[in-house]
Amino acid sequence: MHILGIETSCDETACAVVSDGKLIRSSVVSSSVAFHRKYGGIVPEIAFRKQLETISEVAECAFHEAGVRRGDIAAIAFTEKPGLLGSLLVGISFARALGLALGIPVVPVDHLYSHIYACFLGKKNTVRFPCVGLIVSGGHTSLYYLKDYLDLKLLGSTQDDACGEAFDKVAKILQLGYPGGPVIEKRARAGDPRAIRFSCSNTKAPLDFSFSGIKTAVLYYTQKHPAERRRIADICASFQDAALNTLVDKSLLACTIKKTDTLAVGGGVAANTVLREKFEEQARRRGIRVLFPDKPLCMDNAAMVAGLGYHLYKLARKRGHDHAH
């Protein structure tokens, strides 16, 4: 069964064809990040205008690369929330119009849940439920307890900045450019993670996160030591180490609390090589299996939307709501 996925929650325009919720036939992503870079962040008006211009072409590319015709698609899955309102409306409108033209159902998908589902795409090993899921991206840092693909319960989330947002802000403080995650990871390779003592703020609830304080600590450090700005590599390494350690510690704590031996990690920050290494080392000691998506699938993409949409579509058919949308 082929599902067309559509993802337009932020600055990407993405379409993909996925079979049976697992096999990625195609995944096409057009990003407008180059147009936002000079502003140091996403400009919503630029994002949705570029999506309006490109979505039809991106969809055609997805069909072509998958080697399927429009008539072969059983349903269309689209990102409904969360995201930039204008950007979401582009994908929602396109999905509904195409679904109406083809006479097939359209399925709304939660963007955050699909980031966790990205861990299960194309995997040969069976997923063991229940498990814990961590979403760590530019806009969200949250822990979930999963009983199955569609049954998720929030365990904790950031109380201020998301982890990826903190990376962007620290990169801006250090005048390294946008987006901050990749450039900080690159600079950190030449630095000493123990050179400067940074730490994330404590939270009242043990599974919540806070990254605003560590971002401010970096700002104060650079103001107090302006002559040491040449030590940017050490600052990057020390900041990255503290931020990533918090993600690892709280995620593994969640696994202990919920008595599960499986952790799924998704979202843009999950592409960070150091984070993957930390998770694998710490999880191995505790007998916990950590699942990551392939690195391209950590970023916003439509394959994860189509994959999760497959299960939602099957559930709707089972309940007799095939054309509910």
Secondary structure, DSSP 8 states (H G I E B T S, - for coil): -EEEEEE-SSSEEEEEEEETTTEEEEEEEEE-HHHHGGGTS--HHHHHHHHHHHHHHHHHHHHHHHT--GGGEEEEEEEEESS-HHHHHHHHHHHHHHHHHHT--EEEEEHHHHHHHGGGTT-SS---SSEEEEEESSS-EEEEEEEETTEEEEEEEBSSS-HHHHHHHHHHHTT--SSHHHHHHHHHTTS-TTSS-------SSTT-B--HHHHHHHHHHHHH-GGGGGGHHHHHHHHHHHHHHHHHHHHHHHHHHHT-SEEEEESGGGG-HHHHHHHHHHHHHTT-EEE---GGGTSS-SHHHHHHHHHHHHHHHHHT-TT--
